[in-house]
């Protein structure tokens, strides 16, 4: 089985370098062009099923990839949502340090288990991503497209590497990046990581 993880195209929030996961924003023009470029790779691949988060940016990305192939099911799975940064959403790091100095200190000291006000921890995001990966093992499909977010893709790579969250920051993941993970003989492995640009 081939599992193609694709990070959604660029949004205006990406250009501002702000933290956002739960903010529901559209692709910008560059993001649309990134995904049109990514779609060329999938042109000759028969995608059996598409999984997306419940954010507009992943639905828009998936729609560009599959085009007019209306027979491909798109399944919304909120386990694929980006980390919810709670009250940190929409703010850059400099703003956060000014507004939440104590919280930022705790975040630096223990980034895995720190919870922003009204948000979630990275461990919680990793746990739901792991649950998705556990379930996908049972799929009978040959080619699955998963359109999601940077944090979820990094978490999936950690899962494949049996590294929990320890390797989370060792992977780059820009908008439009594609990661191919294969599942064969009851084993996940990373086949390729491809940058969009």
C-alpha positions in Angstrom: 0.0 0.0 0.0 1.2 3.5 -0.9 0.2 6.3 1.5 0.8 9.7 0.0 0.9 12.5 2.7 0.6 15.9 1.2 0.8 19.2 3.1 -1.8 21.7 2.0 -0.8 24.6 -0.2 0.2 28.0 1.2 -2.3 30.2 3.0 -2.0 33.9 4.0 -1.4 32.8 7.5 1.7 30.9 6.4 3.2 34.1 5.0 2.8 35.8 8.4 4.7 33.2 10.3 2.0 32.8 12.8 1.0 29.8 14.8 -2.3 28.4 13.5 -4.0 25.0 13.4 -7.6 25.5 14.2 -8.0 28.8 12.2 -9.9 27.8 9.1 -8.4 29.7 6.2 -8.3 29.3 2.4 -5.3 28.7 0.1 -3.8 31.8 -1.4 -2.8 32.1 -5.0 0.7 30.7 -4.4 -0.8 27.8 -2.5 -3.1 27.0 -5.5 -0.2 27.1 -7.8 1.9 24.8 -5.5 -0.9 22.2 -5.5 -1.4 22.4 -9.3 2.3 21.6 -9.5 1.9 18.7 -7.0 -1.0 17.4 -9.0 1.2 16.5 -11.9 2.8 13.7 -9.8 -0.6 12.2 -9.2 -1.8 12.4 -12.8 -1.1 8.7 -13.5 -1.7 7.3 -10.1 -5.1 5.7 -9.4 -6.0 7.2 -6.0 -8.5 4.9 -4.2 -9.3 7.1 -1.3 -8.5 10.6 0.0 -8.4 11.5 3.7 -8.4 15.1 4.8 -8.5 17.1 8.0 -11.7 19.2 8.7 -10.1 22.4 7.5 -10.9 24.2 4.2 -7.3 24.3 3.1 -7.0 20.5 3.0 -10.3 20.2 1.1 -9.2 22.8 -1.4 -5.9 21.0 -1.8 -7.5 17.6 -2.3 -10.0 19.0 -4.8 -7.2 20.3 -7.0 -5.4 17.0 -6.8 -8.3 14.8 -7.8 -9.8 17.3 -10.2 -13.0 16.0 -11.9 -12.6 12.5 -10.6 -15.8 12.5 -8.6 -15.7 8.7 -7.9 -12.8 9.1 -5.4 -14.2 9.3 -1.9 -13.0 12.2 0.3 -13.1 11.3 3.9 -12.9 13.9 6.6 -11.0 12.7 9.7 -10.3 15.2 12.4 -7.4 13.1 13.7 -5.6 14.7 10.8 -6.2 18.3 12.1 -3.1 20.4 12.9 -2.2 21.1 16.5 -4.8 23.4 18.1 -2.7 26.3 19.5 -5.7 27.7 21.4 -5.2 31.3 22.4 -1.8 31.3 20.6 -3.6 31.0 17.2 -2.9 33.8 14.8 0.1 35.2 16.7 3.8 35.1 15.9 6.4 34.1 18.4 7.4 37.7 19.2 3.8 38.6 20.0 3.4 35.5 22.2 6.5 36.3 24.2 5.0 39.7 25.0 1.5 38.5 25.7 2.4 35.1 27.4 5.9 35.3 28.8 5.5 32.6 31.5 3.6 30.3 29.1 6.3 30.7 26.5 9.0 29.8 29.0 7.1 26.6 29.9 6.7 25.8 26.2 10.4 26.0 25.6 11.2 23.9 28.6 8.7 21.1 27.7 7.3 21.6 24.2 5.8 18.1 24.0 3.4 18.4 27.0 2.8 22.2 27.1 -0.8 23.1 26.5 -1.6 26.7 25.3 -4.8 28.1 26.9 -7.8 26.5 25.1 -5.4 24.4 23.0 -3.8 21.0 23.0 -0.4 19.5 23.5 1.9 18.1 20.8 1.6 14.7 22.5 -2.2 14.8 22.0 -1.8 15.6 18.3 0.8 12.8 18.0 -1.6 10.3 19.7 -4.4 11.0 17.4 -2.1 10.8 14.4 -0.8 7.4 15.7 -4.4 6.2 15.9 -5.0 7.1 12.3 -1.8 5.3 11.3 -2.9 2.2 13.3 -6.2 2.2 11.5 -4.8 2.7 8.0 -2.9 -0.6 8.3 -6.3 -2.4 7.8 -7.0 -0.7 4.6 -7.3 -2.8 1.4 -6.6 0.2 -0.8 -3.5 0.4 -2.9 -3.1 4.1 -3.1 -4.2 6.5 -0.4 -3.8 10.3 -0.4 -3.7 12.0 3.0 -4.0 15.8 2.8 -3.0 17.3 6.1 -0.7 19.7 7.9 3.0 20.0 8.8 2.6 18.8 12.4 0.6 15.7 11.5 3.1 14.8 8.7 6.0 15.1 11.1 4.1 13.0 13.7 3.4 10.3 11.1 7.1 10.2 10.2 8.0 9.8 13.9 5.4 7.0 14.1 7.0 5.2 11.2 10.4 5.6 12.8 9.2 4.3 16.1 10.5 7.5 17.6 7.5 8.8 19.5 8.0 12.6 19.2 11.8 12.5 19.6 12.5 13.2 15.9 9.6 15.7 15.3 11.9 18.7 14.6 14.3 16.6 12.4 12.0 16.8 9.4 11.3 19.8 7.1 7.8 20.2 5.7 6.8 23.1 3.6 3.5 23.8 1.9 2.9 21.4 -1.0 5.5 18.8 0.2 4.8 15.2 -0.4 5.8 12.2 1.7 5.4 8.7 0.4 5.0 6.0 3.1 4.6 2.4 2.1 3.0 -0.4 4.1 4.2 -3.9 3.1 4.6 -7.1 5.0 3.1 -5.5 8.2 5.8 -2.8 8.1 5.7 0.9 7.4 8.7 2.6 5.8 9.4 6.0 4.3 9.8 5.7 0.6 10.4 9.4 -0.3 10.2 13.0 0.9 9.7 15.5 -1.9 9.8 19.3 -1.6 7.3 21.2 -3.7 9.6 24.0 -4.8 
